[in-house]
Amino acid sequence: MSMFRIIAALLALSMSFMGVPVLAGQSNVSGNPEYEVSAPPAYAMVADAVIARPLLIAGTIIGAGVFVVTLPFTALGGGVDRAGQALVVEPGKAAFVRCLGCTKSGYENFDE
């Protein structure tokens, strides 16, 4: 390889790395909460584990029972998906898919 091609390749490589710090800083500038991670305080985790999770699990079980009992009437009215979402999915999602101490449900939805 000629000296000119080596220098051109090194120059192109070094110029390509100049944009990396700019791209790394844009996630916080845009205010996207998906990339902003903050750990909940310890008292929120303890209260969530001791009080909120058992209540949410009980609410999910009771909601599933109510959903099954009212299913024939809900099916006649055509609202099975909304009833299932409200009685079973939302409490279950809050109980099982939320991080300990977080207020938002989902694996990647941390507190802002």
N, C-alpha and C positions, 0 to 999 in steps of 0.2 A: 504494500500500500504506500502511496506517496505521502509525503509530509503534509501536503495541502489537504488531502482527504482526512487524515488523522486530526488535524487542527479543526477542520470544518465539522467533523463528527463530535469532537469534544465541545466545541462552541455550541452546537445545536443541543447537545445533551445538557450543558450547563444552563442554557436559556430555557429549556423546558422545565427545569426545577425552580425557576424564579416565580412561577405562578402558584406553587403549592402553598406557601404561607397565606396568600390572599384567599385561596379557596378554603383553607382550614378555618379562617376567621369569619366566613360568611354565615355559618350556621347559627351563631349567637346573634349576629347583627340582624338577621331576618326575623328573629323572635319566634322561631318555630319551636313549640314546646316539646316536640318529639325528640329533639336533641338536647334539651336542657334537663339534666338529671340532678335531682336534689333528694337527699335521703331524709325520710321523715324522722322526727325526733323519737327518742326511746319511749316516752310516755304514750305517744300515739300508737306505737307498735304493741305495747303491753295492753292498752285498752282495746285495741283491735283484736288481739288474740284472745283476750279473756272475756270481753263483753260482746263485741260486734259480730265476730265470726260465728259463735254458737247461735246467736239470734238470727243471723242471716241463713244459716243452715236449717234452723227450725222453720224459718219463714219459707224457705224453698220446699221443704217437705210438706208443710201445711198448704202452701200454694199449689203443689202438685196434687194433693188430695182434693182440694176445692176444684181444681181444673178437671179432674176425672169425674167428680160428682156432677158438675155443671156442664160436662161435655155434650150430652144430648141436646140441651137447650141452646148451648152456644153454637152447635152445628146447625140447628134449625135457623138461627139468626144470621149465620154466615160469618161469625167473628172468631173462629177457632184460632187463627194465627195471632190475632191481637190478644186474646185471652191467655194463650200459651206464653206469649212474650211477656205479658205483665205479671202473670202469676208464677211462672216457673223460670224463664230464661233470665230476666233481670235480677231477681234475688240470687239465683245460682251464679250468675256472672259476677255479682258483687261479692259473693262468698268465696268463689274458687279461682277467679281469674284476676283478682286485684292483689297487688303487692301488699305486704303487711304494713299497715299504717298509711297507705296511700288513700286518696279520696276518689280517684278515677279508676274505672275498671279497664282491664286490658293489660297485656304483657309489657307493652312499650309506652304506656301512658303514665308517666310519673308526675308527681305534684309539680306545679309551677313555682 
